[in-house]
Amino acid sequence: MYRVQSAENYPPENQNMGNIAGMLWYLHNEIVWHEGGRRGTFFNVPKTRLERFKVSMRAPAPLHEKGMNFGVVNTFDAGNCTGPFGCGNFKQYGYTVGCETWDSGSSNNFPHQQWNSINHYPDAAWYSLPGPCPSQPVASKTAACREAEPGGACPTGQTPNGEWNCTFSYEKLGEISIDELEGIGSYEAFIKAGGKEYDPLTDRGVGTTFWDNKNSSSACQRRVQAALNLFEVKFPNQPKLQDPKCDFNKYVFYDASQHRV
């Protein structure tokens, strides 16, 4: 899994992750076009890098019995689970790892199915890793809340066993900077010289062409390959792992007695 991250360091728990295509989609649609830099819509700390993690997971029994390894993608803002449906799935299934893709007609394109027609990154996927006290933002997480809502991250060194509070473990494998991905030596100098990473009105950048043609699947795939190539150059001895199949099924996960999706 990958994460778009600022210069700050904290665990990937209570975070939305993705495969490389999913994170480039996030950068393209929510980050690089902002006038104030890479600060996004809902935060002020600029994004600077792409992190890579090796994640192991095991589905809790209530989820696995329904034929799934992944649950719904829960959305997180400042470490707080904000949906869908009040994040009530934790009580039913445990702290499941979530996945989502945006293929029209699929059973896993939820809760952001509105992106089906505007995503052009092939096989893009998002994941969620529920951590301790997901009901509260970072600043409000108390010791009592962390104990009552432990999240799904297993204790250090423990293999995921599918218990409700030990569904995944992770190991950071490396990172690349957004600057080096785009071929920018200094972001500050680039902006000062009148550069612009991407302008959604023209579908072009100024001083860079990396994000041009957002609606071209071939151009998006070239960006994906560029990121993968850069990781390969920087970390040539890392294992080459395939993206897991996103087997979340919204129609089975949410049965008729719960919510329509």
C-alpha positions in Angstrom: 0.0 0.0 0.0 1.0 3.6 -0.6 0.3 6.8 1.3 0.6 10.5 0.2 2.2 12.1 3.2 3.6 15.5 4.5 7.0 15.9 6.1 5.4 14.8 9.4 5.9 11.3 10.7 3.1 9.2 12.2 1.8 5.7 11.6 -0.6 4.8 8.7 -3.4 3.9 11.1 -6.7 5.7 10.9 -5.6 6.7 7.4 -6.8 6.2 3.8 -4.2 4.4 1.7 -4.1 3.2 -1.9 -2.3 1.4 -4.6 0.0 3.6 -6.6 -2.7 4.5 -9.1 -5.1 5.3 -6.3 -2.6 7.7 -4.6 -1.8 9.4 -7.9 -5.5 9.9 -8.5 -5.6 11.5 -5.0 -2.7 13.8 -5.8 -4.1 14.7 -9.2 -7.6 15.5 -8.0 -7.2 16.9 -4.5 -3.6 18.2 -4.1 -1.5 19.4 -7.0 -4.0 22.0 -8.5 -4.4 24.1 -5.4 -3.1 27.7 -5.7 -1.6 27.6 -2.2 0.7 24.7 -2.9 0.1 21.0 -2.1 -2.1 21.7 0.9 -5.3 20.2 -0.4 -8.9 21.2 0.5 -9.2 20.2 4.1 -5.7 20.6 5.5 -2.8 23.2 5.6 0.3 21.0 5.9 1.7 20.4 2.4 2.2 16.9 1.0 5.7 16.1 0.0 6.2 12.4 -0.5 4.8 9.0 -1.4 5.4 6.3 1.2 5.3 2.5 0.5 4.2 -0.1 3.1 4.2 -3.9 3.1 0.9 -4.8 4.7 -0.2 -8.2 6.0 -3.9 -8.8 6.8 -6.4 -11.4 7.9 -10.1 -10.9 7.8 -12.2 -11.4 10.9 -14.5 -14.4 10.9 -17.8 -12.5 10.4 -16.3 -11.0 7.2 -14.6 -14.1 5.9 -17.8 -16.1 6.4 -19.4 -13.8 3.8 -16.7 -14.6 1.3 -14.6 -11.4 1.7 -11.1 -10.5 2.8 -11.8 -6.7 2.6 -14.5 -4.7 4.2 -15.8 -1.2 3.2 -13.4 1.7 2.8 -13.9 3.9 5.9 -13.1 7.5 5.3 -10.8 9.2 7.7 -10.3 12.9 8.4 -7.6 14.0 10.9 -7.7 10.4 12.2 -11.4 10.4 12.7 -13.6 7.8 10.9 -16.3 9.9 9.2 -18.2 7.2 7.3 -20.0 5.5 5.7 -23.0 5.2 7.9 -21.3 6.4 11.0 -18.6 3.7 10.8 -21.0 1.2 12.3 -19.3 -1.7 10.4 -16.6 -2.0 13.2 -19.2 -3.3 15.6 -20.5 -5.9 13.2 -17.3 -7.1 11.6 -14.4 -5.8 13.7 -11.7 -3.5 12.5 -11.5 -4.7 8.9 -9.1 -3.4 6.3 -11.2 -1.7 3.6 -10.9 -1.5 -0.2 -12.6 0.3 -3.0 -12.2 0.6 -6.8 -14.1 2.9 -9.2 -15.2 0.5 -12.0 -18.7 1.1 -13.1 -21.0 -1.8 -12.4 -18.7 -3.4 -9.9 -19.7 -4.4 -6.4 -16.8 -2.7 -4.7 -17.2 0.9 -6.0 -18.5 2.3 -2.7 -18.6 4.8 -0.9 -17.2 7.0 -3.7 -19.0 5.6 -6.7 -19.5 9.2 -7.9 -15.9 9.0 -9.1 -16.6 6.1 -11.6 -16.8 8.3 -14.6 -14.0 10.8 -13.7 -11.3 8.4 -12.7 -8.9 7.5 -15.5 -6.1 5.8 -13.5 -6.3 2.1 -14.5 -7.1 -0.3 -11.6 -6.9 2.5 -9.0 -7.8 1.4 -5.5 -8.1 2.9 -2.1 -7.7 1.1 1.3 -8.4 2.0 4.9 -6.5 0.9 8.0 -8.6 1.5 11.1 -6.5 2.3 14.1 -7.1 3.1 17.8 -10.0 5.4 18.8 -11.3 5.9 15.3 -14.4 7.7 16.6 -12.3 10.8 17.5 -9.9 13.1 15.7 -6.2 13.0 16.7 -6.4 15.8 19.2 -9.3 14.1 21.1 -8.1 10.5 21.3 -8.0 9.7 25.0 -6.4 6.7 26.7 -9.9 5.4 27.6 -11.0 5.7 24.0 -7.9 3.9 22.7 -8.6 1.0 25.2 -12.3 0.8 24.3 -11.7 1.1 20.5 -8.3 -0.5 19.9 -8.4 -0.6 16.1 -7.1 -3.4 13.9 -3.3 -3.0 14.1 -1.7 -6.0 15.7 0.9 -5.6 18.4 4.5 -5.2 17.0 5.8 -8.6 15.8 2.4 -10.4 15.9 1.0 -11.9 12.7 -2.6 -10.9 12.0 -4.9 -13.6 13.3 -8.3 -12.2 12.3 -9.4 -11.3 15.8 -11.5 -8.1 15.8 -8.5 -6.1 17.0 -5.7 -7.8 15.1 -6.5 -7.7 11.4 -3.4 -6.1 9.9 0.3 -5.3 10.4 2.6 -3.1 8.4 6.2 -2.3 7.6 7.4 0.8 5.9 9.6 -0.1 2.8 10.6 3.3 1.5 9.4 6.6 0.0 9.9 8.9 -3.0 9.4 12.7 -3.0 6.8 14.2 -5.2 9.4 16.7 -6.4 11.6 13.9 -7.8 8.6 12.1 -9.3 7.7 15.3 -11.2 11.4 16.1 -12.1 11.4 19.3 -10.0 14.6 20.1 -8.3 13.1 22.6 -5.8 9.4 23.1 -5.3 9.9 26.5 -3.8 12.1 27.6 -6.8 9.6 26.1 -9.2 6.7 28.1 -7.8 8.8 31.3 -7.5 9.6 31.0 -11.2 5.9 30.9 -12.1 5.5 27.2 -12.3 2.3 25.4 -11.7 2.0 21.7 -11.3 -1.5 21.4 -12.8 -4.3 23.8 -13.9 -7.7 22.0 -14.1 -9.0 24.7 -16.5 -6.3 24.1 -19.1 -5.6 20.4 -18.2 -1.9 21.4 -18.3 0.9 22.4 -16.0 3.2 25.4 -16.3 6.9 24.5 -16.3 6.0 20.8 -16.1 4.0 18.4 -18.2 3.8 15.6 -15.6 0.1 16.0 -14.8 -1.1 17.0 -18.3 -4.1 15.1 -19.7 -5.9 14.0 -16.6 -8.6 12.3 -18.6 -6.3 10.2 -20.7 -5.9 6.6 -19.4 -2.7 6.2 -21.2 -1.2 9.4 -19.7 -2.4 8.3 -16.2 -0.8 4.9 -16.8 2.5 6.5 -17.7 2.4 8.4 -14.4 1.8 5.2 -12.6 4.7 3.5 -14.3 7.0 6.5 -13.6 6.3 6.2 -9.9 6.9 2.4 -9.9 10.1 2.9 -11.9 11.3 5.5 -9.4 10.7 3.1 -6.5 12.5 0.4 -8.4 15.5 2.6 -8.9 15.7 3.7 -5.3 14.9 0.3 -3.8 15.9 -2.4 -6.3 16.0 -5.2 -3.8 12.5 -4.9 -2.5 9.9 -7.6 -3.3 7.6 -7.0 -6.3 4.1 -7.6 -4.8 1.0 -7.6 -6.9 -2.0 -5.6 -5.8 -4.5 -7.8 -3.9 -7.9 -8.4 -5.4 -10.5 -6.0 -3.9 -13.2 -8.5 -3.0 -15.4 -6.2 -1.0 -19.0 -6.6 -2.1 -21.3 -3.8 -1.0 -24.4 -5.8 -1.6 -23.3 -8.7 0.7 -21.5 -6.4 3.3 -24.7 -4.3 3.7 -27.6 -6.7 3.7 -31.2 -5.6 3.1 -31.9 -5.1 6.8 -29.2 -2.4 7.0 -28.6 0.3 4.4 -29.1 0.6 0.7 -26.0 1.4 -1.2 
